[in-house]
Amino acid sequence: MSPTSSAPLPWDVHRLPRADGRIFLVTGGNAGIGYFVAEQLSATGATVVLGSRNPAKAEAATASIRTRVPGARVRAVQLDLADLSSLGTAVESLEAERLDAVVLNAGVALDDPPRRETGDGHELMFGTNHLGHFALTHWLMPLLSAAPEARIVTTGSFAAKSERLDIEDLQSRKDYRPKRTYGRSKLAQMYFGLELDRRLRAVDSTVASVVVHPGGALDSLTPSRPPVHVRTARTRLIAAPAALLLQGKQAGAWPAVRAVLDPTVRGGQLWGPRVFGLRGEPRREPVWSHLADSSVAARSWDASRDLTGVDLGTVPG
């Protein structure tokens, strides 16, 4: 192959392409996987905006990124996905003419009962993780459509692989089990990401929607970023055997980062870790069989529209 060939180079998670002049929003960018998505994207020269419910945590995260990425263009906006009425104002506070990508990453995970609700009366995990992002996308669409080739990257979860949506009980009113409700909230997000791309393609939009998942990403395998995340020597020792199959959250960020930056990534695709879908460098994987059911995706979309009062049915091109 000649040196002038235009064939893409192999993807290297440690040598990301430049993205100077572009602007990316990461929801939940103040902690966990979202923090590492923001940190890695900041190293490309792009402007990265952290959407965060907690201003103090957002300030700590931006300070940490600036320490590790000299010259980082990073800032924060207050974003509470559990409060649907606040989202329009949050998007206005971006003060941007366009948005090149959004990573829909923020999430709430509860381990124990009782069932909790948002101020809008939605089950907390479903209402925040899915409905909040569904409504936020509506408000962001004009900014995304103003960019040349914007991307909406939805961060799902490996936990969603074994779950199935109960369209008649999306709010887990009849049978609430926290871990299952969490998995289903992430599954609803993933259905949304795929259905959104189908609708974007139908109107010849320049915006693409991609779905990713981080595999098995543990705090105990995640490098320290004090005060955002601190890992002790004892934690590192205890977690060592898990590293054979799982990974830290810095690696869990890789599929989302690739979905934002790699020009070969296309809308409607699913990306996750290379090794058993649990760890390793990001790769495209087949859309899970239950996720490929467009009838379930369409019914979930309609229910989400009714619950949020937001109509994304005619997305702008």
MIMIVEX-333820 format. One record per residue (C-alpha): residue number from 1; z, x negated, y; chain. Coordinates in steps of 0.1 Angstrom, whole numbers, plus 5000, padded with zeros to 4 digits. Layout:
! residues N
<k=NUM c3=Z c1=X c2=Y c=A>;
...
***
This chain:
! residues 317
<k=1 c3=5000 c1=5000 c2=5000 c=A>;
<k=2 c3=4990 c1=4986 c2=5034 c=A>;
<k=3 c3=5017 c1=4977 c2=5060 c=A>;
<k=4 c3=5001 c1=5003 c2=5083 c=A>;
<k=5 c3=5005 c1=5031 c2=5058 c=A>;
<k=6 c3=5022 c1=5062 c2=5073 c=A>;
<k=7 c3=5041 c1=5069 c2=5041 c=A>;
<k=8 c3=5078 c1=5076 c2=5048 c=A>;
<k=9 c3=5103 c1=5049 c2=5041 c=A>;
<k=10 c3=5130 c1=5056 c2=5014 c=A>;
<k=11 c3=5160 c1=5074 c2=5030 c=A>;
<k=12 c3=5189 c1=5051 c2=5037 c=A>;
<k=13 c3=5222 c1=5068 c2=5047 c=A>;
<k=14 c3=5233 c1=5036 c2=5064 c=A>;
<k=15 c3=5201 c1=5031 c2=5085 c=A>;
<k=16 c3=5194 c1=5064 c2=5101 c=A>;
<k=17 c3=5163 c1=5070 c2=5123 c=A>;
<k=18 c3=5168 c1=5071 c2=5160 c=A>;
<k=19 c3=5171 c1=5105 c2=5177 c=A>;
<k=20 c3=5173 c1=5095 c2=5214 c=A>;
<k=21 c3=5169 c1=5124 c2=5238 c=A>;
<k=22 c3=5177 c1=5151 c2=5212 c=A>;
<k=23 c3=5208 c1=5173 c2=5213 c=A>;
<k=24 c3=5227 c1=5185 c2=5182 c=A>;
<k=25 c3=5256 c1=5210 c2=5178 c=A>;
<k=26 c3=5280 c1=5206 c2=5149 c=A>;
<k=27 c3=5304 c1=5235 c2=5144 c=A>;
<k=28 c3=5338 c1=5223 c2=5132 c=A>;
<k=29 c3=5329 c1=5188 c2=5143 c=A>;
<k=30 c3=5365 c1=5179 c2=5150 c=A>;
<k=31 c3=5376 c1=5174 c2=5113 c=A>;
<k=32 c3=5365 c1=5171 c2=5077 c=A>;
<k=33 c3=5329 c1=5169 c2=5068 c=A>;
<k=34 c3=5319 c1=5182 c2=5103 c=A>;
<k=35 c3=5336 c1=5152 c2=5119 c=A>;
<k=36 c3=5315 c1=5127 c2=5098 c=A>;
<k=37 c3=5283 c1=5147 c2=5104 c=A>;
<k=38 c3=5290 c1=5143 c2=5142 c=A>;
<k=39 c3=5300 c1=5106 c2=5138 c=A>;
<k=40 c3=5268 c1=5097 c2=5119 c=A>;
<k=41 c3=5245 c1=5117 c2=5142 c=A>;
<k=42 c3=5261 c1=5100 c2=5172 c=A>;
<k=43 c3=5249 c1=5067 c2=5159 c=A>;
<k=44 c3=5213 c1=5078 c2=5163 c=A>;
<k=45 c3=5214 c1=5079 c2=5201 c=A>;
<k=46 c3=5213 c1=5117 c2=5202 c=A>;
<k=47 c3=5237 c1=5138 c2=5222 c=A>;
<k=48 c3=5262 c1=5154 c2=5198 c=A>;
<k=49 c3=5283 c1=5185 c2=5208 c=A>;
<k=50 c3=5314 c1=5193 c2=5187 c=A>;
<k=51 c3=5321 c1=5230 c2=5185 c=A>;
<k=52 c3=5358 c1=5233 c2=5180 c=A>;
<k=53 c3=5385 c1=5260 c2=5182 c=A>;
<k=54 c3=5412 c1=5235 c2=5192 c=A>;
<k=55 c3=5406 c1=5215 c2=5224 c=A>;
<k=56 c3=5432 c1=5188 c2=5215 c=A>;
<k=57 c3=5416 c1=5182 c2=5181 c=A>;
<k=58 c3=5382 c1=5181 c2=5197 c=A>;
<k=59 c3=5394 c1=5155 c2=5222 c=A>;
<k=60 c3=5408 c1=5133 c2=5194 c=A>;
<k=61 c3=5376 c1=5135 c2=5174 c=A>;
<k=62 c3=5354 c1=5126 c2=5204 c=A>;
<k=63 c3=5377 c1=5097 c2=5212 c=A>;
<k=64 c3=5375 c1=5085 c2=5175 c=A>;
<k=65 c3=5336 c1=5087 c2=5176 c=A>;
<k=66 c3=5334 c1=5068 c2=5208 c=A>;
<k=67 c3=5356 c1=5040 c2=5193 c=A>;
<k=68 c3=5334 c1=5037 c2=5163 c=A>;
<k=69 c3=5300 c1=5043 c2=5180 c=A>;
<k=70 c3=5298 c1=5023 c2=5213 c=A>;
<k=71 c3=5279 c1=5043 c2=5239 c=A>;
<k=72 c3=5281 c1=5075 c2=5219 c=A>;
<k=73 c3=5269 c1=5106 c2=5237 c=A>;
<k=74 c3=5294 c1=5130 c2=5224 c=A>;
<k=75 c3=5312 c1=5160 c2=5240 c=A>;
<k=76 c3=5329 c1=5192 c2=5229 c=A>;
<k=77 c3=5327 c1=5229 c2=5236 c=A>;
<k=78 c3=5354 c1=5255 c2=5227 c=A>;
<k=79 c3=5341 c1=5277 c2=5199 c=A>;
<k=80 c3=5360 c1=5303 c2=5179 c=A>;
<k=81 c3=5339 c1=5318 c2=5152 c=A>;
<k=82 c3=5366 c1=5343 c2=5144 c=A>;
<k=83 c3=5361 c1=5359 c2=5178 c=A>;
<k=84 c3=5326 c1=5373 c2=5178 c=A>;
<k=85 c3=5329 c1=5385 c2=5215 c=A>;
<k=86 c3=5334 c1=5349 c2=5227 c=A>;
<k=87 c3=5303 c1=5334 c2=5212 c=A>;
<k=88 c3=5278 c1=5342 c2=5239 c=A>;
<k=89 c3=5301 c1=5325 c2=5265 c=A>;
<k=90 c3=5305 c1=5295 c2=5242 c=A>;
<k=91 c3=5268 c1=5290 c2=5240 c=A>;
<k=92 c3=5265 c1=5293 c2=5278 c=A>;
<k=93 c3=5291 c1=5265 c2=5280 c=A>;
<k=94 c3=5266 c1=5242 c2=5262 c=A>;
<k=95 c3=5248 c1=5240 c2=5295 c=A>;
<k=96 c3=5216 c1=5229 c2=5276 c=A>;
<k=97 c3=5180 c1=5239 c2=5281 c=A>;
<k=98 c3=5173 c1=5234 c2=5244 c=A>;
<k=99 c3=5189 c1=5226 c2=5211 c=A>;
<k=100 c3=5172 c1=5204 c2=5185 c=A>;
<k=101 c3=5195 c1=5213 c2=5157 c=A>;
<k=102 c3=5227 c1=5231 c2=5148 c=A>;
<k=103 c3=5249 c1=5223 c2=5118 c=A>;
<k=104 c3=5267 c1=5255 c2=5108 c=A>;
<k=105 c3=5296 c1=5237 c2=5092 c=A>;
<k=106 c3=5329 c1=5251 c2=5104 c=A>;
<k=107 c3=5350 c1=5269 c2=5078 c=A>;
<k=108 c3=5384 c1=5283 c2=5069 c=A>;
<k=109 c3=5397 c1=5278 c2=5034 c=A>;
<k=110 c3=5429 c1=5296 c2=5024 c=A>;
<k=111 c3=5447 c1=5288 c2=4991 c=A>;
<k=112 c3=5473 c1=5316 c2=4989 c=A>;
<k=113 c3=5476 c1=5353 c2=4997 c=A>;
<k=114 c3=5482 c1=5374 c2=5017 c=A>;
<k=115 c3=5447 c1=5385 c2=5028 c=A>;
<k=116 c3=5442 c1=5378 c2=5065 c=A>;
<k=117 c3=5418 c1=5392 c2=5091 c=A>;
<k=118 c3=5401 c1=5381 c2=5123 c=A>;
<k=119 c3=5408 c1=5399 c2=5155 c=A>;
<k=120 c3=5376 c1=5419 c2=5148 c=A>;
<k=121 c3=5391 c1=5432 c2=5116 c=A>;
<k=122 c3=5370 c1=5411 c2=5091 c=A>;
<k=123 c3=5386 c1=5391 c2=5062 c=A>;
<k=124 c3=5393 c1=5357 c2=5078 c=A>;
<k=125 c3=5372 c1=5335 c2=5056 c=A>;
<k=126 c3=5342 c1=5358 c2=5053 c=A>;
<k=127 c3=5345 c1=5366 c2=5090 c=A>;
<k=128 c3=5347 c1=5330 c2=5102 c=A>;
<k=129 c3=5326 c1=5311 c2=5077 c=A>;
<k=130 c3=5297 c1=5336 c2=5075 c=A>;
<k=131 c3=5298 c1=5364 c2=5101 c=A>;
<k=132 c3=5308 c1=5340 c2=5129 c=A>;
<k=133 c3=5278 c1=5317 c2=5121 c=A>;
<k=134 c3=5255 c1=5347 c2=5117 c=A>;
<k=135 c3=5263 c1=5359 c2=5152 c=A>;
<k=136 c3=5263 c1=5324 c2=5167 c=A>;
<k=137 c3=5228 c1=5319 c2=5154 c=A>;
<k=138 c3=5217 c1=5349 c2=5174 c=A>;
<k=139 c3=5230 c1=5334 c2=5206 c=A>;
<k=140 c3=5216 c1=5300 c2=5199 c=A>;
<k=141 c3=5181 c1=5311 c2=5190 c=A>;
<k=142 c3=5166 c1=5309 c2=5225 c=A>;
<k=143 c3=5178 c1=5273 c2=5228 c=A>;
<k=144 c3=5165 c1=5264 c2=5193 c=A>;
<k=145 c3=5132 c1=5280 c2=5200 c=A>;
<k=146 c3=5128 c1=5259 c2=5232 c=A>;
<k=147 c3=5129 c1=5227 c2=5212 c=A>;
<k=148 c3=5097 c1=5214 c2=5195 c=A>;
<k=149 c3=5109 c1=5216 c2=5159 c=A>;
<k=150 c3=5145 c1=5227 c2=5158 c=A>;
<k=151 c3=5165 c1=5230 c2=5126 c=A>;
<k=152 c3=5194 c1=5252 c2=5116 c=A>;
<k=153 c3=5214 c1=5235 c2=5088 c=A>;
<k=154 c3=5238 c1=5257 c2=5069 c=A>;
<k=155 c3=5266 c1=5239 c2=5051 c=A>;
<k=156 c3=5274 c1=5258 c2=5019 c=A>;
<k=157 c3=5296 c1=5247 c2=4991 c=A>;
<k=158 c3=5294 c1=5236 c2=4954 c=A>;
<k=159 c3=5321 c1=5263 c2=4949 c=A>;
<k=160 c3=5294 c1=5289 c2=4956 c=A>;
<k=161 c3=5274 c1=5279 c2=4925 c=A>;
<k=162 c3=5297 c1=5298 c2=4902 c=A>;
<k=163 c3=5302 c1=5328 c2=4925 c=A>;
<k=164 c3=5283 c1=5360 c2=4929 c=A>;
<k=165 c3=5283 c1=5383 c2=4959 c=A>;
<k=166 c3=5298 c1=5418 c2=4956 c=A>;
<k=167 c3=5278 c1=5436 c2=4983 c=A>;
<k=168 c3=5301 c1=5466 c2=4980 c=A>;
<k=169 c3=5332 c1=5445 c2=4987 c=A>;
<k=170 c3=5321 c1=5416 c2=5010 c=A>;
<k=171 c3=5355 c1=5418 c2=5028 c=A>;
<k=172 c3=5375 c1=5414 c2=4996 c=A>;
<k=173 c3=5395 c1=5446 c2=5003 c=A>;
<k=174 c3=5396 c1=5457 c2=4966 c=A>;
<k=175 c3=5403 c1=5424 c2=4949 c=A>;
<k=176 c3=5414 c1=5395 c2=4971 c=A>;
<k=177 c3=5416 c1=5361 c2=4954 c=A>;
<k=178 c3=5416 c1=5333 c2=4980 c=A>;
<k=179 c3=5395 c1=5307 c2=4961 c=A>;
<k=180 c3=5370 c1=5333 c2=4950 c=A>;
<k=181 c3=5368 c1=5348 c2=4985 c=A>;
<k=182 c3=5362 c1=5313 c2=5000 c=A>;
<k=183 c3=5334 c1=5306 c2=4974 c=A>;
<k=184 c3=5318 c1=5340 c2=4982 c=A>;
<k=185 c3=5320 c1=5334 c2=5020 c=A>;
<k=186 c3=5301 c1=5301 c2=5015 c=A>;
<k=187 c3=5276 c1=5318 c2=4992 c=A>;
<k=188 c3=5270 c1=5344 c2=5018 c=A>;
<k=189 c3=5263 c1=5316 c2=5043 c=A>;
<k=190 c3=5238 c1=5300 c2=5019 c=A>;
<k=191 c3=5220 c1=5333 c2=5013 c=A>;
<k=192 c3=5218 c1=5337 c2=5051 c=A>;
<k=193 c3=5203 c1=5302 c2=5055 c=A>;
<k=194 c3=5175 c1=5310 c2=5030 c=A>;
<k=195 c3=5168 c1=5345 c2=5043 c=A>;
<k=196 c3=5167 c1=5332 c2=5078 c=A>;
<k=197 c3=5140 c1=5308 c2=5069 c=A>;
<k=198 c3=5119 c1=5335 c2=5053 c=A>;
<k=199 c3=5122 c1=5355 c2=5085 c=A>;
<k=200 c3=5114 c1=5325 c2=5107 c=A>;
<k=201 c3=5083 c1=5318 c2=5086 c=A>;
<k=202 c3=5072 c1=5355 c2=5089 c=A>;
<k=203 c3=5070 c1=5352 c2=5127 c=A>;
<k=204 c3=5055 c1=5316 c2=5127 c=A>;
<k=205 c3=5086 c1=5302 c2=5144 c=A>;
<k=206 c3=5088 c1=5265 c2=5151 c=A>;
<k=207 c3=5125 c1=5266 c2=5140 c=A>;
<k=208 c3=5133 c1=5258 c2=5103 c=A>;
<k=209 c3=5164 c1=5268 c2=5084 c=A>;
<k=210 c3=5177 c1=5244 c2=5057 c=A>;
<k=211 c3=5207 c1=5248 c2=5033 c=A>;
<k=212 c3=5229 c1=5219 c2=5022 c=A>;
<k=213 c3=5261 c1=5214 c2=5003 c=A>;
<k=214 c3=5284 c1=5184 c2=5002 c=A>;
<k=215 c3=5292 c1=5183 c2=4965 c=A>;
<k=216 c3=5328 c1=5173 c2=4956 c=A>;
<k=217 c3=5342 c1=5159 c2=4988 c=A>;
<k=218 c3=5379 c1=5150 c2=4988 c=A>;
<k=219 c3=5403 c1=5140 c2=5016 c=A>;
<k=220 c3=5418 c1=5115 c2=4993 c=A>;
<k=221 c3=5385 c1=5096 c2=4990 c=A>;
<k=222 c3=5377 c1=5098 c2=5027 c=A>;
<k=223 c3=5381 c1=5067 c2=5049 c=A>;
<k=224 c3=5407 c1=5068 c2=5076 c=A>;
<k=225 c3=5397 c1=5079 c2=5111 c=A>;
<k=226 c3=5431 c1=5081 c2=5128 c=A>;
<k=227 c3=5443 c1=5105 c2=5142 c=A>;
<k=228 c3=5415 c1=5128 c2=5128 c=A>;
<k=229 c3=5422 c1=5117 c2=5092 c=A>;
<k=230 c3=5446 c1=5092 c2=5078 c=A>;
<k=231 c3=5445 c1=5079 c2=5042 c=A>;
<k=232 c3=5474 c1=5059 c2=5029 c=A>;
<k=233 c3=5472 c1=5031 c2=5003 c=A>;
<k=234 c3=5491 c1=5053 c2=4979 c=A>;
<k=235 c3=5466 c1=5081 c2=4983 c=A>;
<k=236 c3=5437 c1=5057 c2=4978 c=A>;
<k=237 c3=5453 c1=5045 c2=4945 c=A>;
<k=238 c3=5460 c1=5079 c2=4931 c=A>;
<k=239 c3=5425 c1=5091 c2=4940 c=A>;
<k=240 c3=5406 c1=5061 c2=4925 c=A>;
<k=241 c3=5398 c1=5078 c2=4891 c=A>;
<k=242 c3=5382 c1=5108 c2=4909 c=A>;
<k=243 c3=5357 c1=5085 c2=4926 c=A>;
<k=244 c3=5338 c1=5083 c2=4893 c=A>;
<k=245 c3=5327 c1=5119 c2=4898 c=A>;
<k=246 c3=5335 c1=5129 c2=4933 c=A>;
<k=247 c3=5333 c1=5113 c2=4968 c=A>;
<k=248 c3=5348 c1=5113 c2=5003 c=A>;
<k=249 c3=5339 c1=5135 c2=5032 c=A>;
<k=250 c3=5319 c1=5108 c2=5049 c=A>;
<k=251 c3=5295 c1=5110 c2=5019 c=A>;
<k=252 c3=5297 c1=5148 c2=5019 c=A>;
<k=253 c3=5282 c1=5147 c2=5053 c=A>;
<k=254 c3=5250 c1=5129 c2=5041 c=A>;
<k=255 c3=5230 c1=5160 c2=5030 c=A>;
<k=256 c3=5235 c1=5177 c2=5064 c=A>;
<k=257 c3=5227 c1=5146 c2=5083 c=A>;
<k=258 c3=5194 c1=5141 c2=5063 c=A>;
<k=259 c3=5185 c1=5178 c2=5068 c=A>;
<k=260 c3=5188 c1=5173 c2=5106 c=A>;
<k=261 c3=5169 c1=5140 c2=5108 c=A>;
<k=262 c3=5145 c1=5135 c2=5080 c=A>;
<k=263 c3=5110 c1=5147 c2=5090 c=A>;
<k=264 c3=5100 c1=5154 c2=5054 c=A>;
<k=265 c3=5128 c1=5181 c2=5050 c=A>;
<k=266 c3=5113 c1=5216 c2=5051 c=A>;
<k=267 c3=5128 c1=5250 c2=5058 c=A>;
<k=268 c3=5140 c1=5270 c2=5028 c=A>;
<k=269 c3=5150 c1=5239 c2=5009 c=A>;
<k=270 c3=5184 c1=5231 c2=4993 c=A>;
<k=271 c3=5199 c1=5196 c2=4996 c=A>;
<k=272 c3=5229 c1=5181 c2=4980 c=A>;
<k=273 c3=5243 c1=5149 c2=4964 c=A>;
<k=274 c3=5222 c1=5131 c2=4938 c=A>;
<k=275 c3=5246 c1=5127 c2=4909 c=A>;
<k=276 c3=5253 c1=5161 c2=4892 c=A>;
<k=277 c3=5253 c1=5177 c2=4926 c=A>;
<k=278 c3=5287 c1=5162 c2=4931 c=A>;
<k=279 c3=5283 c1=5127 c2=4946 c=A>;
<k=280 c3=5258 c1=5102 c2=4958 c=A>;
<k=281 c3=5230 c1=5100 c2=4982 c=A>;
<k=282 c3=5213 c1=5132 c2=4993 c=A>;
<k=283 c3=5184 c1=5147 c2=4975 c=A>;
<k=284 c3=5165 c1=5179 c2=4974 c=A>;
<k=285 c3=5176 c1=5201 c2=4945 c=A>;
<k=286 c3=5161 c1=5234 c2=4931 c=A>;
<k=287 c3=5175 c1=5265 c2=4948 c=A>;
<k=288 c3=5202 c1=5279 c2=4924 c=A>;
<k=289 c3=5189 c1=5308 c2=4904 c=A>;
<k=290 c3=5212 c1=5334 c2=4919 c=A>;
<k=291 c3=5205 c1=5321 c2=4954 c=A>;
<k=292 c3=5168 c1=5326 c2=4948 c=A>;
<k=293 c3=5174 c1=5364 c2=4946 c=A>;
<k=294 c3=5158 c1=5376 c2=4979 c=A>;
<k=295 c3=5169 c1=5412 c2=4973 c=A>;
<k=296 c3=5206 c1=5402 c2=4974 c=A>;
<k=297 c3=5199 c1=5380 c2=5004 c=A>;
<k=298 c3=5183 c1=5409 c2=5023 c=A>;
<k=299 c3=5212 c1=5433 c2=5015 c=A>;
<k=300 c3=5237 c1=5407 c2=5026 c=A>;
<k=301 c3=5217 c1=5402 c2=5058 c=A>;
<k=302 c3=5217 c1=5439 c2=5065 c=A>;
<k=303 c3=5254 c1=5442 c2=5059 c=A>;
<k=304 c3=5261 c1=5412 c2=5082 c=A>;
<k=305 c3=5240 c1=5428 c2=5109 c=A>;
<k=306 c3=5260 c1=5460 c2=5107 c=A>;
<k=307 c3=5293 c1=5442 c2=5106 c=A>;
<k=308 c3=5286 c1=5420 c2=5136 c=A>;
<k=309 c3=5265 c1=5443 c2=5157 c=A>;
<k=310 c3=5240 c1=5415 c2=5160 c=A>;
<k=311 c3=5203 c1=5421 c2=5152 c=A>;
<k=312 c3=5186 c1=5389 c2=5141 c=A>;
<k=313 c3=5158 c1=5410 c2=5125 c=A>;
<k=314 c3=5132 c1=5399 c2=5150 c=A>;
<k=315 c3=5139 c1=5363 c2=5155 c=A>;
<k=316 c3=5120 c1=5347 c2=5184 c=A>;
<k=317 c3=5092 c1=5323 c2=5174 c=A>;
***
